[in-house]
């Protein structure tokens, strides 16, 4: 039911049950907030969204107060503006004055608020509490001195990701966000998904940067630097340069990476095609043997760490197939190095990924051979953007180029792995052909596509129904895994992506994503898929050639050794 509501002396349309904040946003009226998170219950903690309501003595928080027909609201009255300014001035009172060299400079919500409210001096001053910088994690850095206690990271980690690594510690003026038993992040239950970074409005949480290392190796003439990039990076990088969300800059990225100084450029989607074929064969073997079903994907390193910590009894259900990043890394250090006669000591493998957990995955002991990592360094999408800007390359005035052989050619099935549900769809396409020697009739499986949440799909494969589930965002995981533990046998394959919507919304993706930006990235991947000729991994001629000349058959003894891995239980606080 809708009704008319008076706001700033004008009538707007309101819907019963909506909060004041929701009503204002629907009518194009912007008011600031720091603690609000979309789709989560409002807390009203920051009080920046306060508005003046006629007849009410106190200002009321718009995020948690429902609209009523009798209300006459002022959103930017002098009283409201002064209240907001006071709140921001108090936050700035003990905030570090290092904006010029802060990692979030120009992308900091607190900085934006100070600008909008015309705060030009520190009116209040308070000595900040000493809280040490936490750099223990391989992927995430915590700087508590920049924390404004908005609670967004706490809520995302607990309510959205179901991990609860972070929480408020102490009371009153000594309150801060910390880890259990005041330990460092590397000793916590953190799965390094990076969703806390996406939620943080300041520089209190950010990815561990590897900019110095990559510049050093790029200028070493004795080292051949090889780079691979994930499918979702090509449809998200453009946002870092002010271009529209979802714009595909694949070809331009190849040209840019060459100008920066990378010697060889590969598309991780090629390795994704290999992962699809390995998982298809692995699924076939498990169904035939009726063991360790349902098979659950292991290409998301945040989900794998979650399983190793909290779902250890399900580790046998995880697919042993490595992630595309690690498959490509293994091939670079073996097949590619042999073909081009490059010693591993003179070969440096870099991966550009949408995910901070990929930094953790690359240094796992299981991903090394003879104490040498298959992937030496991982850069996030944000770090790549910084590297491009550092080298002064104009993304708008550069011609597209192709990636290098032998790992530069992919199917579009490998490309859609960047969106939640894409892996299941790609595996089903190749699994159907593997079982029937016929292409699946319905290449586009709409029921598997979408944003965060839980989805399921049944595919007819010969005389058998194959049931698939997709879990996007770990808050939806417990109910699904409870069924698996009870052995109900409903599903044959489960895809789990820790980040809501999948890699297109990874922890290393652009910050301050515009409304609908994540959906635009996923849509771009599916549009690429709909337009290409080769939409199945098993028809990639370069992948087939690699199997014929080097790997043998999917899941062969050699493939098991090179392209597969194992998992270990992890005991954490």
VOSE-789802 format. One record per residue: residue in three letters; z, y, x of N, C-alpha, C in turn. Coordinates in steps of 0.02 Angstrom, whole numbers, plus 50000, padded with zeros to 5 digits. Layout:
// residues N
alaZYXZYXZYX;...
This chain:
// residues 573
unk500004994050042500005000050000500005006250044;unk499565010950030499525017050068499765023050027;unk499965028350062500185034450029500065040350076;unk500125046350050500025052350091500685054550122;unk500635056550184501225058550222501095065350255;unk501575069850254501485076450283501695076350357;unk501215077850400501345078150472501055084650499;unk501475088650530501255095150558500895099350505;unk501185099550444500935103550388500265101250361;unk500055095150379499435092350352499585085350326;unk499195083350276499305076650248498865071450283;unk499175065750300498805060150330498965053950289;unk498555048750299498665042550262499135038050301;unk499615035150265500095030650296500115024150258;unk500305018850292500355012250262501085010050261;unk501315007950203502015005850197502155000050244;unk502705000550279502904995350327502744997250399;unk502275001950409502115004250477502675008850502;unk502745009050568503205013950597502865020750600;unk503265025850613502985032650619502485032750677;unk502645029450732502205029350790501535026150774;unk501545020550740500925017150721500505021550675;unk500825024850628500465029150581500145035050618;unk500515038050664500245043650701499645041550744;unk499705035850778499155033450821498525031950779;unk498615029050720498045027550677497685033850654;unk498055039350654497755045750632497595050350691;unk497575047450751497355051250809497855056250836;unk498485055450820499015059850845499395056250900;unk499365058850960499665055451018500355058251032;unk500845053951038501505055851062501705050951117;unk502085053451167502225049251225502755043951211;unk502725038651251503245033451250503225029851317;unk503795027451339503835023751402504075016551393;unk504455015351341504735008551333504325004151286;unk503855007051250503495003251199502994998351230;unk502964992351202502474987451220502144984851157;unk501484984951156501114982751097501284975551080;unk501374974351015501504967650987502214965050999;unk502634969051034503324967051042503774971651001;unk504344969050979504804972950938505024979250974;unk504994985050942505194991350976505934991450990;unk506114994651046506814995251066507085002351057;unk506645007351059506865014251054507285016451114;unk507175013351171507605014451229507465021051265;unk506845023051271506685028951312506775035551275;unk506705035451209506795041251165506255046651175;unk505735045251212505205050151222504775051151160;unk504785046251115504355046651055504715050050997;unk505275053451010505645056550956505225061750919;unk505335062350854505005067350812505535070550768;unk505355076250741505805079950697505615078450624;unk506085076150585505965074650514506405079350472;unk506085082950428506445087650386506995084150347;unk507595086950349508165083950315508585079550358;unk508345077750417508725073650464509045078050517;unk509685077050529510035081250578509795079950649;unk509705073550666509505071750734508765070050737;unk508485070750796507795068350807507805060750803;unk507265057850777507245050650768506675047550808;unk506785041450835506265038150874505695035650830;unk505095037850844504515036050801504335028750808;unk504495025550865504275018650876504645013550833;unk505245015350810505655010450774505865012650705;unk505575018250681505775020850616505185020250568;unk505265016650512504705015850465504545022350427;unk503925023150408503715029050371503955028550298;unk504125034350269504325034750199503945040550167;unk503825040050102503425045150068503725052050070;unk504385052550071504715058950069504705062850135;unk504485059650187504535062650254504065068550265;unk504315073550300503915079050326504055079450400;unk503555077650440503665076350511503365081850554;unk503725083650607503465088050659503455084050724;unk502865083450753502805079350813502855083250878;unk502725089950875502725093850937503065100650926;unk503605100650887503985106750877504355108550942;unk504565114950950504935116851011505535112351025;unk505895110350972506475106050981506275099251010;unk505725096450984505475089951008505235090451080;unk504855095751096504595096551163505165097351213;unk505665101251196506235102151241506615095651252;unk506675091551200507015085151207506625080651255;unk505975080351247505565076151291505585078651363;unk505565085251372505595088051440506265086251473;unk506805086651435507465085051463507485077751485;unk507205073251445507205066151463506815064951528;unk506225067951533505815067051593506155070151654;unk506465076051645506825079251700507405074951724;unk507735071551679508275067051699508005061051736;unk507435058451716507125052851751506915054951821;unk506695061151828506465063651893507045065551939;unk507645066251910508225068651948508375064252009;unk508305057652001508435053252059507825049052077;unk507225051652058506605048052074506345050552142;unk506085046052184505825048152250505265053352244;unk505255057952293504735063152295504155061052340;unk503895055052331503365052652376502705051452339;unk502575055552288501975054452247501335054352288;unk501285058452340500665058952378500475052352411;unk500965048352430500795041952462501075036052424;unk501245037052360501455031452317500835027552295;unk500905020952289500345016652271500095018152200;unk500515021252159500315022852091500125030152082;unk500035033852136499845040852130499215041652088;unk499235046152039498705047551991498625042151937;unk499015036651943499005031451893499715029851869;unk500155034751877500855033951860500995037351793;unk501285033751747501415036551680501945042051683;unk502435041451727502945046551735502625052951762;unk502175052251808501805057951836501395061351781;unk501055057351740500655060051685501085063951636;unk501685061251620502135064551573502375071251601;unk502535071351665502755077551696502205082851693;unk501585080551701501005085051696500925087551625;unk500945083051576500845085051506501385089851481;unk501995088851506502555093051484502655099151528;unk502205100251576502205106151620502865106751659;unk503095101151685503695101151727503475102451799;unk503695108051828503455110251893504015110851945;unk504635109351925505185109751973505725104751954;unk506115102952004506675098351992507275102451971;unk507435102351906507985106251880508655102751888;unk508635096251893509245092351901509155087851962;unk509685086851998509655082752058510235077952061;unk510085071852079510605066652081510445062052139;unk510945060252178510835055852235510675048852210;unk510085046152228509905039452204510325034052235;unk510435028652197510795022952224510345019152273;unk510635016552327510245012952376510075005952351;unk509435004652343509204998052322508624996252368;unk508684990652402508194988952454507514987052426;unk507004988452464506324986552449506264978952457;unk505984975552407505924968252408505194966352421;unk505044964152482504374962052501504334954552515;unk504814950852488504854943652504504304939552472;unk504044941652416503534937852379502854938552412;unk502444933252411501774933752439501294938052398;unk501484939652336501004943252294501254949652262;unk501924950452255502194956152218502744959452259;unk502734966152259503244970152293503664973752240;unk504324973552248504784977252205505084983152242;unk505024989052213505324995152242505804998052190;unk506434995652187506894997652135507045005152133;unk506925008652189507065015852190506605019652143;unk506045016652124505575019952079505625017552007;unk506105013151995506195010351928506515015651883;unk506265016451821506545021251773506905017751715;unk507025011251723507415007251674507105007351605;unk506445007451601506105007151536506165000251505;unk506254995051547506354988251522505714984551507;unk505134987551520504504984251502504394977851542;unk504544978051606504444972051647504914966451625;unk505524968251606506014963351583505764959851520;unk505504963751473505284961051410504644956851417;unk504184959151458503564955351469503714948651501;unk504144948751552504314942651587504674937651542;unk505104940251498505494935851455505124933951391;unk504904938951353504624937651287503884935551288;unk503504938251334502784936651336502634930751382;unk502964930651440502804925451490503304919751491;unk503864920451455504334914951447504644912751513;unk504724917451561504984915751627505674918751639;unk505784925051617506434928351622506694928951694;unk506254931051739506464932151808506884938451815;unk506694943751778507004950251785507494951551729;unk508014955551744508494957551692508874963651716;unk509214966951669509634972651687510274970151719;unk510474973351774511064971551813511544977551812;unk512194976251805512714981251803512674985551740;unk513094990751738513134994951679513165002351699;unk513055006751650513115013951662512645016451715;unk512905020851759512485023851811512285019051865;unk512595013051867512415008051918511905002951893;unk511655004051833511174999251805510524999251845;unk510264993351857509594992751887509294986151865;unk508644985551873508294979351857508294974951919;unk508524968751912508574964451970508454957151954;unk508584952952004508474945752001509154942251996;unk509154936251969509774932351965510134931952032;unk510794932952030511214932652090511014937652144;unk510634942852122510424948152168509994945452226;unk509624940252214509194937252265508534940952268;unk508134939352319507464942252325506984938552278;unk506414941652266505934939052218505674932152238;unk505604930952302505324924652325505794918652312;unk506424920152298506914914752284507054914252209;unk506654917452169506764917652097506284912952061;unk506304913351995505854909251953505174912551943;unk505044918151976504414921951968503814917351979;unk503314917851934502704913851941502124918051968;unk502264924451985501784929052016501184930551972;unk501254930051907500684931551863500494938851866;unk500964943251883500814950351890500804954251825;unk500994951151770501014954851706501554960251708;unk502064959451749502564964651757502264970851790;unk501794969851835501444975551867501044979351815;unk500684975551773500294978751721500734982751672;unk501354980351662501804983651615502174989551645;unk502284989451711502684994651744502335001451741;unk502685006751719502365013351715502365017251781;unk502745014851831502785018351895502605013551952;unk502805015352013502665011052070503225006352087;unk503665004952038504235000452051504004993252062;unk503424991452035503134984752045502394985652062;unk502184982352114501474982652132501284976652175;unk500634975352181500424969552221500544970752294;unk500664965352332500734965952404500034967052433;unk499934972752463499264974552485499094971552553;unk498464969752562498224966952625497664971252655;unk497704977752641497174982252664497124982652740;unk497684982852774497674983252847497364977152878;unk497554971252852497284964952880496524964452872;unk496274966452813495564965652801495164970552844;unk495424976552855495064981352898495044978952970;unk495604976052992495634973653061495124968053072;unk495074963353027494624957753036493894959853027;unk493754964752984493074967052974492794970453037;unk493234972953079493004976453139493084972153202;unk493184965553191493214960953247492534957653255;unk492154959253307491474956553315491444949053327;unk492004946053346492014938953361492124934653299;unk492264937853242492434934153181491904935153127;unk491694929653096491244930053038491684930152975;unk491604935552937492024936452878491624934552815;unk491874929552780491554927052720491964929152659;unk491634931552607492004933652547491734930152485;unk492174928552440491994925852374492324930252321;unk492024930552262492324934652209492314930752143;unk492854931752104492954928152042492504930851987;unk492354926751935491904928951881492124935351846;unk492784936051833493014941751794493024948251833;unk493014947951899493034954051940492414958351928;unk491844955151918491224958851911491184962851846;unk491594960951796491574964651732492194969051723;unk492594969751775493194974051771493204979351825;unk492864978251880492874982951936492634989951916;unk492144990251872491834996651852492345001551826;unk492874999151793493375003551764493745007651818;unk493785005051878494105008651933493695014751955;unk493075015051932492635020551951492425024751891;unk492815024251837492695028251779492135025951734;unk491865019951746491335017251705491635013451646;unk491235011951596491505008851535491745001751548;unk492244999851510492534993151516492004987851499;unk491984982551539491524977151525490854977851559;unk490724983351593490074984151627490034979251684;unk489494975351686489394970251738489094973451800;unk489454973251856489214976251918489114970851971;unk488914964951950488854959251996488394960752054;unk487774962752039487294964052092487494969852137;unk487764975152107487994980852145488564978852192;unk489004974452167489564972152208489324968552271;unk488794964452263488524961052322488294966052375;unk487954971252352487704976352398488274980152431;unk488784981752391489364985452416489724981452469;unk489844975052456490204970852504489834970252570;unk489164970152567488774969952630488854976452669;unk488864981952634488944988452667489634989352698;unk490124986252667490804986552695490844982652760;unk490444977252765490424973452827490544966052822;unk490574963352761490644956152754489994952652775;unk490064947252811489474943852839489124939352788;unk489514936052747489234931552696489604932752630;unk489214932852575489494934352509489324928652462;unk489844925752432489754920052386490074921652318;unk489794918552267490044919352198490494913352182;unk491134914752166491594909352151491384905352090;unk490924908052050490674904451991490304898152012;unk490024898052073489714891952100490254886552106;unk490824888352134491374883552140491654881752071;unk491614886452024491834885051955491404879451925;unk490754879551940490314874051917490544867351944;unk490734867252008491004861152037491654859052004;unk492094863851991492724862351958492604859451889;unk492114862051853491944859551786491734852251789;unk491304850551837491054843751842491604838951865;unk492024841251911492584837051933493074835751875;unk493224840951837493694840051781493394835851725;unk492744836551714492404832451663492464825051681;unk492334823551744492384816551766493104814051765;unk493554818351786494264816551786494514815151715;unk494284819251667494464818251597494204811551571;unk493584809951590493284803451571493704797651596;unk493904798051659494294792551689494974791751654;unk495284797251637495944796851605495884794051534;unk495364796051499495264793351431495124785851433;unk494714783751481494554776651488495184772551505;unk495594775251549496194771751571496784772951524;unk496714777851480497244779751433497894781351470;unk497834785551520498434787451558498434794951572;unk499034797651576499144804751590498734809351545;unk498744807751481498424812051431498954815651391;unk498824821851369498204825551381498164828051454;unk497564828951477497464832051543497534839551534;unk497914842751578498034849951575497744853151638;unk497384858651629497054861851686497554864351737;unk497324865051800497754867551854497404873051893;unk496934876551861496564881851896496934888451894;unk497454889051852497854895151848498484894151890;unk498544897351949499114896051994499784898151965;unk499784903251921500414905351889500664899851842;unk500204896951804500394891351759500624885351801;unk500284883851856500484878151898501194879151924;unk501344885151948502034886451973502534885951916;unk502354888251857502784887651798502924880251784;unk502404876051786502484868951773502914865651826;unk502824867551889503214864551943503954866451937;unk504104872151906504794874451899505124872051834;unk504754872551778505064871651712504824865551674;unk504244862751693503964857051655503784851451703;unk504254849451745504124844751799503914837851773;unk504144835951714503964829351688503224829051669;unk502904834951663502194835151644501724835851704;unk501994835951764501564836751823501024831251828;unk501164824951809500624819951810500044821551763;unk500184825751712499654827551665499194832851692;unk499404836351744498984841751772498364838851806;unk497794842051794497184840051828497274841051903;unk497034836251942497094836852015496554841152045;unk496064843252004495514847452029495774854252051;unk495594856352110495794862852135495474868452093;unk495744874352101495454880252068494794882052103;unk494354885652069493724887852102493844891452168;unk494364895652171494514899152234494614894252290;unk495014889152278495174884452332494614879452346;unk494214877852295493624873652307493134877352352;unk493014883752337492564887652379492844888352449;unk493504889452454493814890052520493734883752561;unk493824877952529493754871552564493034870552588;unk492554872252545491854871452564491644876252620;unk491924882352619491764887152672492004884552740;unk492604881652741492894879452805492624872552827;unk492224869252784491954862652803491184862952802;unk490894862252745490164861852738489814867952767;unk490034873852747489704880052770489794880952845;unk490404879752870490534880552941490104875752982;unk490014869552957489604864652992488864866652991;unk488624868852933487924870752926487734876552971;unk488184881452977488034887453016488344887353086;unk488614881553104488894880553172489404885953191;unk489874887153144490404892153155491074888553162;unk491424889753215492084886753224492584890053176;unk493054886053150493544888653104493954894353134;unk494044894253201494414899553234494044906253229;unk493384905953220492974912053215492744913453144;unk493054910153095492854910853025493444913252984;unk493344918552947493884921452907493654921652834;unk494044918152791493854917352721494264921952677;unk493924926252638494244931152594494054929652522;unk494524930352477494394929452406494594935752368;unk494164938152324494314943952282494454941352213;unk495064942152190495294938852129495634943852081;unk495654942052017495974946451967496724945251962;unk497004941452007497664938351996498094938852059;unk498714941152051499184941452107499434934452126;unk499434929852079499654922952094499174919452141;unk498554921852145498074918852192498284919952264;unk498664925252278498914926452345499414920952363;unk499804918952313500284913352323499914906752331;unk499404905552289499044899252291498714898252359;unk498434903452389498074902752452498524900452509;unk499174902052505499624900052560500034893852545;unk499884890452489500224884152474500074878952529;unk500564874952545500464869852596499914864952577;unk499854863652511499344858852488498634861552498;unk498574868052510497914871152518497744872452591;unk498074868752635497924869352706497714862552733;unk497314862752784497114856652820497194857852894;unk497594853452927497744854252999498034861153013;unk498484863252967498844869652973498384875752967;unk497784874852941497314880452932497194881352857;unk497304887352832497204888652761496464888952745;unk496274886252687495574886652665495384893752647;unk495854897452619495744904552604496254908552645;unk496004912852689496444916452735496764922652704;unk496404925752656496654932052628496394932952557;unk496824935452513496624936752444496724944252428;unk496204947352401496234954252379496184954452303;unk496564958852273496514959852200495914964352184;unk495744964752121495204969252099495384976352119;unk496014978252111496224985052129496144986252203;unk496304981352245496234982152317495504982952337;unk495064979252304494354979952318494124987052302;unk494354989752246494164996652228494395001552282;unk494995000552308495255004952361494835004252424;unk494624998252439494214997052498493535000552492;unk493245000152432492595003452420492665010952428;unk493205013852401493315021052407493445023052479;unk493815018852515493965020252586493325020752627;unk492835016452611492205016352649491695021352621;unk491895025252571491475030552546490825028352514;unk490845022752479490235019952448490195022352376;unk489615025052358489495027552290489225021852247;unk489635019352202489445013652159488865015352112;unk488765021852099488245023852052487555024652084;unk487535024452150486905025552184486775020052236;unk486765014052212486645008352256486265002952218;unk485774999952248485364994852215485704988052216;unk485564984052165485854977352160485564972752213;unk485964968052235485744962852282486024956152260;unk485734950952288485954944152271486484941752321;unk486924937052299487384934052348487014929552395;unk487354926752443487044922652495487014915252475;unk486554911652506486544904352502487054901652552;unk487324895752541487134890952490487564891252427;unk488044896052423488504896152367488414902452324;unk487804904552314487694910652276487394909652208;unk487234903452189486884902152126487344898352079;unk487414900652018487884897851970487554896751904;unk487894892951861487714892751790488144897851754;unk487974899451692488404904051655489044900651632;unk489054894051633489674890351617490224892151667;unk490024892751731490504894751781490754901851772;unk490334905951742490514913051732491044913951678;unk491004910151624491464911251567492174908751581;unk492294905651639492974903651656493444909651662;unk493154915751668493564921651673493914923551609;unk493714920651552494034922151488494404915951464;unk494964916951430495344911351403494914907351355;unk494904900851362494484896551321493824894851354;unk493644898751405493004897651440492984891051477;unk493544889251508493564882851545493464877051497;unk493814877051440493754871551392493034870951367;unk492734876651352492044876651327491564873851379;unk491654876051442491214873751496491304866351509;unk491934863851509492064856751520491764852551464;unk491834854751402491554850951346490804850451350;unk490474855651373489734855551379489524849951428;unk489854849651486489664844651535489944837751519;unk490524837451487490814831051467490354827651416;unk490084831451369489634828651318489024825651351;unk488724829251399488124826751433488294820551474;unk488864820651507489084814951548489164808651506;unk489414809351445489554803551402488944801251364;unk488494805751346487934804051300487244804851331;unk487214808251390486574810051421486164814651378;unk486494818151333486174823151290486584829551293;unk486224835251285486584841551285486964842351219;unk487534845451223487924846751163487544851651118;unk487544850251053487134854251007487404861451002;unk488064862151000488364868750991488644871251057;unk488224874951095488444877551159488984882951151;unk488944886851098489424892251086489974889651040;unk490574889251067491144886551030491614892251013;unk491454895650958491814901750939492554900750929;unk492764894850907493474893650893493894893550958;unk493564892551015493924892651078493964899651107;unk493594904251078493554911051105494044915651069;unk494284920651104494744925351074495234927951125;unk495734931651103496214934551149496794929751161;unk497394932451164497974928351177498144924051116;unk498554918951128498774914651072498614907351083;unk498624903551030498494896351031497894894850987;unk497414891051013496814889150976496674881750989;unk496354878450941496164871450952495464870250925;unk495144865150952494444863850935494314856350942;unk493904853650898493714846650902492964846150912;unk492754842550964492044841650979491854834350968;unk491294833350936491034826550925490644824550987;unk490884819451023490554817051083490384809751072;unk489754808351056489564801551039489924799350976;unk490284793850980490664791350923491404793550925;unk491564797850973492254799650983492374807050971;unk492934808750943493144815750935493594817650994;unk493414823151028493814825651084494174831951061;unk494834831751063495244837351039495484841551098;unk495354847951092495514852651146495964858151120;unk496444860351161496874865951144496844871251199;unk496894877551179496904883051227497544887051215;unk497934888051268498544892151265498444898151311;unk498464904051284498354910151323498964914651316;unk499364915051369500004918451366500554913251358;unk501024912951404501494907451407501994907351350;unk502054912751312502514912651255502304907651202;unk501664905751202501404901051152501444893751177;unk501694892851237501674886251269502194881251244;unk502824883151235503354878151219503194873651161;unk502944876351106502804872151047502264866851061;unk501764868751101501224864151118501494858551163;unk501874860551215502124855551262502634850951230;unk502984853351181503474849051146503124843151112;unk502524844651084502134839251053501894834251106;unk501694836851164501464832551218502024827851241;unk502624830651249503194826651272503374821151222;unk503264822651158503414817651106502874812251102;unk502314813351139501784808451141501394807851077;unk501274813451043500914813050978500174811550987;unk499904812551049499214810651063498694814751027;unk498874820751005498394824850967497824827351011;unk497974829351074497484832551116497284828051175;unk496654828951196496404825651256496424830451316;unk496314836951302496284841951356496624848251332;unk497044851151375497384857451359497244862451415;unk497004868151396496894873651444497464878651437;unk497804879951493498344884851493498164890551540;unk498184896651515498084902651555498714906951548;unk499044908351604499684911951601499604918951574;unk499064922351591498964929151569498634929351500;unk498884933251454498574933851388497844935751394;unk497404931951363496664932851365496354930151429;unk496754927551475496474924451535496404929151593;unk495954927451639495864931151701495614938251690;unk495284939551635495054946351620495644951151613;unk496244948351602496854952351596497354950451651;unk497104948351708497534946151763497954951751792;unk498474949851828498944954651857498644959051911;unk498054957251937497734961351989497164965551963;unk497084965751897496534969551867496714976951861;unk496224981251845496354988551840496934990151795;unk497334995151816497894997451776497645002451724;unk498085004151678497915009151626497285007151589;unk497235000851572496644998351536496605001751468;unk496015004351452495925007751388495965002751330;unk496105005451271496145001251211495504997151204;unk495564990651199494984986351191494654984551256;unk494924986851313494614985551378494594978251396;unk495134974651383495164967451400494664963651357;unk494614965351293494134962051249493414963451272;unk493304969551297492634971351321492434967251382;unk492914965851425492774961651484492584954551463;unk492974951751417492824944851394492154944751358;unk492014949751317491384950151281490794950351330;unk490884954051385490344954551435490194947751466;unk490714943851479490594937051508490214932651459;unk490394932951395490054928851345489334931251333;unk489214937751341488534940351334488094937951391;unk488384937751451488024934951508487834927651494;unk488314923951467488194916851451487634916051400;unk487624920251349487134919551295486414920951318;unk486344924851372485674927051393485374922851449;unk485774918651481485524915051540485204908351522;unk484784906051566484414899851555484844893651567;unk485214893651623485634887951640486344889451616;unk486544886051562487194887351531487684881551541;unk487484876651581487924870851593487964869451667;unk488544867451691488664866451762488224860851790;unk488104855651750487744849851776487004851151786;unk486764857051767486064858751778485974863851834;unk486514865451868486464869951925486144865951983;unk485524867552002485184863452052485524863652121;unk485844869152137486164869752202486814865752205;unk487154865152148487744860852144487534853552150;unk487004851752114486754844852118486524842952188;unk486214847652221485994846452290486594845352336;unk487124849252326487724848452366488044841652356;unk488054839252293488304832552280487874827252315;unk487214827952311486754823052340486824822752416;unk486874828552447486844828752520487524828352554;unk488064829852517488704830552552489294827352516;unk489364828652451489974826752415489954819752385;unk489354817352370489304811052333489354812452259;unk489684808252221489774809152149490414812952134;unk490454816352076491084819552056491654814452057;unk492214816552084492814812352091492724806452138;unk492234806852182492154801752234492754802152282;unk492804797352325493364797252373493374803552415;unk492774805752436492724811852477492914818052437;unk492674818352374492844823952330493604824252317;unk493894818352308494624818052297495004821052356;unk494734819952415495054822452475494954829952485;unk494354832352468494184839352483494304844052425;unk494154841852364494154846352306494744845352259;unk495184840652275495764839352232496414840452271;unk496964840952234497604842552265498164839052226;unk498794840552245499374837752211499884843252198;unk500434841352164500924846252144501624843652158;unk502084848352171502774846352189503274850052145;unk503804846652123504324850152085504654855552128;unk504804861252096505124866852132505794868352098;unk506314868652137506964870352111507104877752125;unk507194881652072507294888852080507914890952042;unk508144897152055508724899752020508564900751947;
